[in-house]
Structures are given as C-alpha cells and as structure tokens.
Amino acid sequence: MHVRLEKGTESGTFGTSLLRTNIPQNEKLERIMKNLCSCLNIDTIYWKRSSRGGKFYRIEGSVAYQSASNTILELSELLIDKRR
C-alpha cells in the first residue's frame, strides 16, 4: 500500500481539534508505543534515562535503546511487515 501526504484543499481558515491537547507530549508518545506493541503482541518496553535526563526505549528483542520517535517508527515498520 502506498500512502501519499498531500496539502489540504481548504482555503482560508480551517478547523482543528483540541482533543488530547492536555496530554503531555511524552505521555502521548508512550501511549502510541503501547498501542503499537499491543498490535504486535509485544509485552514489554524497557526504558532508561541518559546522563542528561533524556528517556530512551528498547522493545523486547532489541539490543539498543533509542528515542521515542525512533521506537515508534521501528514499531510501525514491524506492524507493516506483519501485515505483508
């Protein structure tokens, strides 16, 4: 399946949603990781804090920790592979 990203056709003002805007960004990213892991039957995501306080994640079966966004990308790619 090929998905395109295209500029919206609306002109002028447009509506946006305020839904979930009260959820902190890190919590949103962790919810996304949990949702993807549920689809992939992955039970555990490990996390560690770096010396500078950043949070890094590792899914079961991986050896390296990575940022939340890279973990989400990896999980989404695994989900696509599973669908093939």
Buried (B, 14 or more C-beta within 10 A) or exposed (E): EEEEEEEEEEEEEEEEEEEEEEEEEEEEBBEBBEEBBEEBEBEEBEEEEEEEEEBBBBBEEEEEBBEBEEBBEBBBEBEEEEEE
